[in-house]
Structure formats: structure tokens, C-alpha cells
Amino acid sequence: MVKREDILSLEYLKKSEYTGSNGKTRYRLEAVEGEDGKRLRAAVWPEPFCFGATPEEKKIFEEFPFSEEGIIAAAEWINQAALKL
């Protein structure tokens, strides 16, 4: 299960994407520009490949506010989305 403390800070996410894995699920968080400013984009996909080598149709995406609350929501979503893979 992915928890908030497993994910690096907003300062880190401003500059670089963050990737991790939980069981047979891999995930990625990154900052993206949305219509209403900076957003946090989360993706999950099944093992065994990295993000770049996994076909797009195997990835599930969702966006959240770029905030501490957004990171918490993203962690909860990653855990729920992992059940769909």
C-alpha cells in the first residue's frame, strides 16, 4: 500500500517525476501544467516494464491539485487503481 510518507515532497515534484512500485503495480507522479495552473498527474501500470516501455493502453492516469492534499489523494487513488490492473 502506498502511503503519503512514501512520496517525496512538492519541492521535489516541481523539478522531477517520482516513480515507485507496490507489489505488481508501478506508479509515477509528475507536475504538469493544467488550465488552472500546476497539477499533479499520477499514472499506474502493471509490471514488468518502466513507464517509457509500457504501452499507453496499459496505463491509467488521473490528475490532482498540486498540493499536500493532492499528494494524499494521489496515494489513495494509486492504491485503488492498482486493484483495477
N, C-alpha and C positions, 0 to 999 in steps of 0.2 A: 504494500500500500504506500502510495506517495503522500508525504506529509509536507506541510509548509517549510519545516526546517531542512528538508531535503533539497530545496530550491535556493539558488543564490539570490543575492539582493537585487533590488531595482537598479541600483547603480551599475551592477554587472550586466544586467539585461539591456540597459541602454546602449551598450557597446558591443555585445556579442550574444549569440544564441546559446542556450543551455540545453544539453541533452542528457538523458538518463534512461534507465531501464528498470522495470519492475516485473519480475517473473519473465514471461514470454512477450511482454509488451515493451516497446521502446517509445520514448516521448521526446518532444522538443518544444522549447519556449523561446520566442523571439519578439522583439519590439518591431512593430510595423506602423506606418502612418495610415490613419483612417480619416474619414471625412471630418470627424470631430477631434482630431489630434492623435497622439500616440496611443496605440492599443497593444495588448499582449496577445499574441497569436500562439495557440497551442496545437500540437499535432500528435497523434498516436498512430502507431503502425505495428504489425506483428514482426517478430524476429524472422530471419536471422540477419537481415541486411541493415546498413546505415540508411539515414534519411535520403541521401542522394541516389542510392542504388535501389531504393524501393519504388515500385511503380505508383504513380499518383492515385490510382483507383484503390489501392490498399491503405491509403492514409485517410484519417478522419481529422478535420480541422474545426476549431472554434476560436472565437475572439472574446477577450475580456478587457475591462478597464485596465489601464497601465497604472496600477496602484497596489498597495499591500493587499487590499480586499480582492483585487483581481488575481493575484497570485494564489490566494487561498481558494478562490472559486475555481481557478485552473487546476489546482491539485485535486480538488474534489471531482471535477469533470474528467480528468485523466483516469482516475480510479473507476468511474462509471463507464467511460468509453472503452476501457480495457476489457470490460465484460462483453462488449459487442464484437470483439475481434475473434 
